[in-house]
Amino acid sequence: MRSKFSLWLSLIYVVFQCSNAQLSVGFYESSCPEAESIIKEEVRDAYFRDTGFAAALVRVHFHDCFVRGCDGSILIDSTQTNKAEKDTAPNKQVLPVYEVIDNAKARIEETCKGVVSCADIIAFAARDSIEITGGLSYDVPAGRRDGQVSISSEVFRNLPSPAFNLNQLTQAFANKGLTQGDMVTLSGAHTLGRSHCTSFTNRLYSFSTTSSQDPSLDPLYADQLKQQCPQNSNPSLMVPMDFTPDITDVAYYRQVLDNRGLFTSDQALLMSSSTRDQVIENAQNPFLWSSKFAEAMVRMGSIGVLTGNAGEIRENCRVINT
């Protein structure tokens, strides 16, 4: 009898093949068979140096896909004449993690030059990060090619803000071809990592003209956050995004239900009966959420992909080919 895991992985594969035939699982089996194992090794080595790398790699995939599609444009360095995506505040926060991609790319280029895209390396690394932190592994359809444009001003126009309400969140995901259900599921990525205090201190000190503190935030949790993030404190201070920041689990959803979602956008998931029901379901069914999350990651990974002769295969992920 096939396991639940294999059944779900097969479902993910079938759903993806029906929705986007441009990418395919096993894309590099013949052209670069060692690619996925090399990436997995680099992710593992980085994770054992610093567990925070896993969350950062997942974040890079999300931020890459929401700006110009999943084309690796987040990896391009700025030049004297262009400020790139990498140098905006949301992406500068994960600067050290770009070296993990660089290391994987360098090793792959030694094995099979000019074959594996930087965009695909990001997608594989995100999957491996979820797996190493206890999440469900899944097959990553590949065949993305790398974009040749990276513009900093496009980042804030496309990335959902931590201050978004439910309607804004739903629209931001709809703009990328994702459903409200996908949004609730992918919000669970906040189970990993830490956030700078500046992303949420408005909820503690300057929420509105009538209340300095967000009344939807659990008061005890708010007091704890104020101790960790004093008003006008060092902007580099960070706090865990949930109580198990190095594990892919459903603690995030349980925390949201306790009115302890860190961001306004987290607490917004309780603002409709439909999304609230999904939060409850995810909190109560870890395997179900893990399966939905894997499936949603595959869908997100197909946003705006370049395939065929579009784009390029960058030799160096930081620089467009000349």
N, C-alpha and C positions, 0 to 999 in steps of 0.2 A: 504494500500500500504506500502511495506517495505521501510524504509528510506535508503538513500544513505549509511549511516554509516553501517547499518546492512548488506546491500548487499556487501559492501567491506569487512567486517569482515568474511562473509561467503566465499567470494572468497579467502581470505587469508587462511582460514581453509582448503578449498578444494585443493588449490595449495600445501599446506604443506603436506596434507595426500597423495597426489600423489607422492611427491618427497621424503618423509621420513616417513615410516610407523612405525618406531621404537619409536617415541615420539607420545604423544596423548594429545589433549585438555581434561581437566577434569581428569587428571591422578590421582589426590589425592582426588577425590570426595568421595570415600568410605573409603580410608585408613587414610586420614587426612583432613577432609572437611574444617577445619578452617585455613589451611596453608596460602592460598592466602590472606585472610583478615588480618591475623597477619602481614604478610609482608607489606601489604599496609599501615597498621597502623604505622609500624616502619618507613617506608619511609616518610609518612606524618609528623610524629613527628620530624624526622630529618630535613625535608625541612623547617618546621616552625622555627626551631632553626637556620638554615643556608641554604638559598636557593641554595648555591653552592653544596650541597650534591646531588641534582638531576643530575647535569652534571657529577659529579664524579661517580655515580652509573652506568650511561650509559657507561662511559669510562671503568669502571671495566669489564662490560660485553663484550665490544669490545676487550679489552686487554686479557681477559680470553680466548675467542673463537679463537683468532688468534695465540695463543701459546698452542699447544697440544690439541686444540679443546675446546669446552665448557665443561670443566670438573672440574671447581672450583680450579684448581691448583694455580691460582693467590692468593688464600687466605692462602696457606700453609706458615707457618713461617720458616725462615732459622734456621739451626742448626749449631753446631760447625763444622760439616763436609760438610755442603752444604749451599750455598747461593741460596735462592729461588727467584722466579720471583718477589715477592713482594718487594724485596730490590734492584731492578734496578731503575734508575732515573725516567722513565716514570710512574712507579707504586708507588714509594715512595711519589710522589706528591699528591696522594689521600689517604694517610695513615689513616686519621681520619674516612673515610667513611667505612672502614672495620668493625668498631664497629657497624654500622647499620646492617650489615649481621650477626655479632655475636649476637646482641640482638634478631633479628628475629629467629635465629637458637635456641637460648636458650629457648625462649618461645614455639617454635614448639616442641622441645624435651620434654618439660613438658607435652604437650598435646598428642603427638604421637611419642614416642621414636624410633629412628632408621628408620624412614620412608622417610623423605624429605631430598633430597640431597642439599648440599651447592651450587652445580652448578645450580640447579633449582631455589634456592633462589635468586641467582644473576640475572637470566633471568626474574623472576617475578619483582624484584626490579627495573630493568631497564625499564620494561614496565610501572610500576607505576610512575616512575620518569618522563617519557615522558608525561603521562596523567596529572600529577599534574602541569606540566608547560604549559599546553594548547594543547598538541599534541593529536593525535588520539589513543585511547586505542585499544587493540587488545588481542585476546586469545593467550595465550602462551602454545604451546604443551610442555608437561613435560615428565619426565621419565629418565632424565639424571642421571648418577651415577658419583661419585667423583673419580678423578684421584689420584694416589698415588706418583706422581713424579712432582717436581717443580724445574727447573734449570734456574738460572738467565741468563746464556749465551744464552739461546734460545729466550729471549725476543727481542733483537735487530735484530736477524736473521729473525724474523717473523713479527714484527710490522712495518707497513709502516712509513717511516720517514716524518716529516714535510718538509723536503728538497727534497722529491721525485719529479721527473718530471712525465709527464702523462704516459709514457711507463712503468716506474717503478711502479707507482700506479696500473695501469691496471694489470701488472704481479703479484703484491703482492696479489691482490684480486683473480685473476685467480688461484693462488696457493692454495687458500682456497675454490675453486669451485664456486666463485662468478663472475658475469659478470662485464663488464665496466659500464653498466647501474646501477648495484647494487652499484658500487663504487661511482658514481656520487650521487646517492640517499643517501647512508650512510654518505657521506661527509657532508651532511646537519646536522649531529649531532653536527657539529661545531657551530651551532646556540646556543648551550648551553655552558656556562662556561667561564673560563678564562685561559690564557696561561702564563707560565713564559716567561720573555723577552728572555731568552737564546735560546728559540725554534725558534726565527725568527730574532734576531739582526744581523745575517749575511747579511740580506737583507738591513740593514740600514747602516752598517759600513764597511763591507768587502765582498761585493758581488762577485767581480771578479777583475782580474788584470787591467781591463780597466775602471771599474766603481765601486766606493765604495758603491753606492746605487743601488738597483734593479730598472732598468728603467721601468719595468712593474708595479711598485707600484705607485699609485697616489701620487704626490709630497706633497700635503697638508696633506694627511694621514700619509705619511712618517715623515713629520715634527711633527705631533701630537705624533706619536710613539716615536720619538727621545726625546721628552719632558718627556714622561712617562718612557722611558727606556734609560737613558743616557749611553754612551759608558763606558764599564767596571764598570757598576753599580752593586748594590746588586743582586745576582742571584735569590733571593726570590721574586723580583718584578714581578707583574702580571698585565695583561691588559685583558679587555673583548675580546672574540673571535669574537663577532659581536656587534652591537649597542643595542641588546636586549638579554643580556647573560643569563637571567633567564626565557626566554620564548621560547618554541618550535615553531618556525615560519620560514618564508622564507626570513627573513632579511639577512641571510647568503648569499643566492644566489644573492640577489640584491646588496649586498656589493661586491661580487666577480665581478659582471658585471661592477661595478664602479671602478674596479682595486684596491679594498680595501680588498682583501682577505689577511688574516694575514700571512699565511704560503705560501711558494713556492708551496706546494702541493695544496693549495686552488686556487691560480692563474693558476695552470696547467690545471684546468678544462676548460679553455678557449682556449687551444692550439690545439684543433681539432674542425672541424665543428660539428661533432656528439655530443661531450660532451658539446660544447658551446650551441647547440640547447637545450640540456637537462637542462642546467642551466637556460636558458631563460624560458623554459616551467615551470620549478619549481618556478621560481621567479614570474611568472604571474598567477600560479594556486595553491594557498596554499592547497586547499583540495586534489588536485591530488597528490601533493608531500607528504602530510601527509599519504595518503593511500599507496603510493608506499613505503614510509619509514617504515610503519608498516609491510608491506609484506616483505621487505628486512631484517628487524630485525628478523623476524621469520626464514628466510632462514639462516641468519648468526648464529642464535641460534642453528642450527642443525649441525654446523661444527664439525666433529670429535667426536661426542657424544659417551659416553660409556653407554651401556644399558644392560639389562638382568643381567647376572652374572658378567659382567666386572666391574672393579673398586670396589667401596664400597660406603656405606652411612656413611660419617664421623660423629662421635659423636660431635666433635669440629671442626669447619671449619678450624682452624689454624693448626691442628695436624692430621697426618695420624693415623688411628686406629692401635692399637698394638695387 
